[in-house]
Amino acid sequence: GDSARPVPPPPALCGADSASDIACIARRPDDRRKSPMSRMHMQSQPSPGACLSCTVQLLPTRYAQRVFPIRVTWASEQAVHLILPTDRILNCYHSLLNSEIDGFKEIVLGSRTAQVRSDAGANLDVTLDSIRLHLQNTDFTPAACQPRLIEIPICSDSDLAPDLEAVAKHTGLSTESVIALHLSGEYSVRILGFSPGFAYIDGLPPALHTPRLDTPRPRVRAGSVGIAGTRTCVYPRTTPGGWHLIGATPLCMFDPNRNPPTVLEPGDRVKFRQVTRAEFDACEGI
């Protein structure tokens, strides 16, 4: 999960002059400055996972939107977790991903949080102040976050789909119906995790909901398309795995020498397209 231990509730804002004031995202406990950017009460002992900030009242000045909270907890000396409403998290992710903030290294999306990491040696407080100002002018409306549509070819020949029969038996469908129903899904990438480039893809049709394997495989070939629970996935690398495999794509889903290295990013829409074995073999590794 996003936090292994309970997080104490954040203390209340102190000294805000108006609803349009924005408290600084986070401060270390030894920083007690009373500027409008840093008015907050903080705990005395920092530790990863401990809540060290107030609830930040964020009111973007360019957009007439309601105030909503962003809470921050320390993850390490050079990273913090931003905890914000789930319907705003993708906007935050893409806005910061495309920014050029000094000291900002990367943002990693979780199910309910975004971890912001700064460059080694950077002053995280200064970087966070810059992020605060950046988010102040971020459009958090749904229309501002336009997802890409990524088409993924898939072949479901028997050697590429070792669990297709088992899924058909579990769901009471024919193998052809399992394939057709999976192809018909309207999918979106929730997060990346488990291994580099591994996307947790929401939108699996309810009729295909299937539990994970009782015993994970020690080796799943790169490109394998799996289903488990309410999600589908594409294994970007050869790794162990416990999802039911119903096909494979010839695409190379992760290449550290590419920019970006992953085919899929959080928020992407995904459409699977069936291809023949000849097409699969001709395109494998592209």
Salt bridges, closest charged atoms under 4 A:
ASP2 OD2 - ARG112 NH2 3.60
ASP17 OD2 - ARG39 NH2 3.24
ASP21 OD2 - ARG39 NH1 3.56
ASP31 OD2 - ARG27 NH1 3.41
ASP31 OD2 - ARG33 NH2 2.73
GLU77 OE1 - ARG28 NH2 3.46
ASP87 OD1 - ARG88 NE 3.67
GLU106 OE2 - ARG117 NH1 2.91
ASP125 OD1 - ARG28 NH1 3.75
ASP129 OD2 - ARG27 NH2 2.84
GLU151 OE1 - ARG273 NE 2.82
ASP157 OD2 - ARG277 NH1 3.68
ASP159 OD1 - ARG277 NH1 2.79
ASP163 OD1 - ARG217 NH2 2.73
ASP202 OD2 - ARG190 NH1 3.75
ASP202 OD1 - ARG231 NE 2.62
ASP268 OD2 - ARG148 NH2 2.53
ASP281 OD1 - ARG277 NE 3.21
GLU284 OE2 - ARG221 NH2 2.61
